[in-house]
Amino acid sequence: MGRFCRLAARSFGQEKGVTLAADRTADIAGLQGQLEAAGYIAEASLAATLLLTLDLGRPLLVEGDAGVGKTEIAKAFATVRSARLIRLQCYEGLDVHAAMYEWNYQRQLLAIKLLEQDDRPLAAKEKDIFSETYLLKRPLLEAISCDEPPVLLIDEVDRADEAFEAYLLELLSDFQISIPELGTVHAITRPLVIITSNGTRELSDALRRRCLYQFIEYPDFAKELAIVKIKAPQAADQLARQVVAFVQQVRRMELQKKPGIAETLDWTAALLHMGITVINDDGAERIIDTLSALIKTRDDRTGFTPDVVARIAATC
Amino acid sequence: MLTIEAAERSDVGTDLLTRLAGFTAFLHGNGYGVSAADTVDIVDAAAQTGILNQAILRWNLKSLLCKRFEEWQRFDALFDAYFLPPNKCVFVQRDAAPGTEEVTSGGNDDGAHESPATAKHGEADAAAAAGHGASREENLSSTDFSELNQADQARKVEALMRRLARRLKHLVVRREVRSQRGRRLDLQSTIRQSVSTGGTPLRFAWKTRRRVRPRLVLLLDVSRSMNAYSFFYLRLARALCNELKDVHCFIFHTRITSVAEALRDPDPWRAQERLNVLAVGWGGGTRIGECLQEFNRVQGSRLVHSRTGVIIFSDGYDTGDTALLADALGTLRRRARRMIWLNPLLNQPDFTPVARGMRTAMPYLDLLAPGGDLAAIERVLPQLIESLQ
């Protein structure tokens, strides 16, 4: 009840509410600016969600097609907050020993042999062997034992199996890891958790419930142009515009693999490398030579005949 | 949600709070998986950021209340319906795929008590007639789904699907996991365990192959020619949906619609209502190619992966373009692990795949099997499981 009263007093009081909203708008714009400085163009909605993630201390689940810059969010955000980025790349068969901790058993074996000559009581020896010296910290344990709150990126969580997801949930709710031989390790600081998923497997409702959600679409023309200008400043303004217009057209086609932002940047680099400074229908043949940077499957490639390329190029 | 004390303080704050809390209920009524805990969260978030800026409120609620892509797509429309007066709904972005927007009406009064049962069938009809892909061939009359809830055959179907589900649970993949008894020695684990015995490996650790359940995508043809079988297949699909988690069911005729959510609804009558809304066009013409292409475009990349088995229930009578069908099937085949076609007509002794659609589809299929009734499905079950392996 106290919460609701406080809220009514705080948020719904007119003047206070207006200042809150104004502050927030300023914060969002500020974060957008900082992210841009870190090389990431974020919409206001994404910046607002990131701020909310900080406020509520909840993980953020980011979904979207491959190549829309899900992983980059975490990297840029870590730069903005000048925090450490700890990355856990998930894969099928990922287990506790690769994700949380592992005993350095070679060293332990060595220690056992050395301690044979030692006169100390057995319990003391054992305690010595199972001390933090022999503990290898994997990303998740690392993330909760940092002095400064790091950004923890759990990449492509859908590739790990359901069992790991359940384990992850436990970590994300309590921020503690129990190691049987050592005891429970509590988080010194709470990491900021960003989870990405490509949708190769449906995630559990429990995990989704715990997270804030953000779906990232392919960028529109203006956003992609801004990205190209930041990431490939050597491309002239006209070329950048044409490249982006071309890629946007290509994305509208029926393709098996739609080009992501990384492909756009690769292709820009390829064009520059080939000395192409303008895209027009005359240069279709030369453009086709560079398309391997943009189109990644054979079936898609067969659709790009000189005619098609010339037609797209003419509209750019 | 609110205590009596709060209700007594009937000031502006409480009204706003009720309205905000009502939004969660409104979303719940529209099939979102939101709970009371989410209400507390949005109130918390509102306390942090205020509620007077519409954009910020929208973004906050969106990230807090949406849990998956379908919900994300529909959110803006629902937000506008609930919070904006009707004449301001203009900037709703309706780029969502047709058929995904079944917004329950009446968000502008206190929408907290809306339930999906109030979604008006007539409205859905009108919407379909007004646009998104409706055609002259489409059947706009309503379909009686009460047959779905009759118990006579239901139990047998459920038993059969439970058997299929149990068999599917035993499929294995190459990836290995540690286990008590296994086929191969897990050297890493063995050495790790030997630490406790002073470096002498007294106990061995083993690896075994991991079990995994394939994802199933069911595509049910509910066009006129399939009338005799549609309900049977829908019942089959529902039984399977309730047995296994990773089953996704779609019905198609001249358009394709997801019915998995509706089939999973634990309340049979509400499921019936939801199906009523979804099944506009049931028993109409068939355009398999277009439907599959639509499926590839909207759902394909998300839903179909290398562990997915796609099962199509259709007689293959197609009025659409066969080139389109071949193209769509080819795309789907490349994405999926297995493609299986159950054809109810295959039971007949003099059957030859003369239907245009069927002839086109043959090269893309891993298995073409009869499936007109329960006995036929039962016979084909071992083949089905083998081909999903």
Interface residues (C-beta under 8 A of the other chain):
Chain A: M1 R3 F4 C5 R6 L7 A8 A9 R10 S11 F12 G13 K16 G17 V18 T19 L20 A21 R24 T25 I28 A44 S45 A48 T49 L51 L52 D55 L56 L60 E63 D65 E92 G93 D95 W103 Y105 Q108 L109 I112 K113 I129 D161 G199 T200 R201 E202 D205 R208 R209 C211 L212 Y213 Q214 F215 E254 Q256
Chain B: L2 T3 E5 A6 R9 D11 V12 G13 T14 L16 L17 G33 S35 A37 V40 D41 V43 D44 A45 A46 A47 Q48 T49 G50 I51 L52 N53 A55 I56 R58 W59 N60 K62 S63 L64 C66 K67 R68 F69 W72 R175 E176 V177 R178 I191 R192 S194 V195 G198 G199 R210 R215 K245 D246 R297 S301 R302 L303 H305 T331 R334
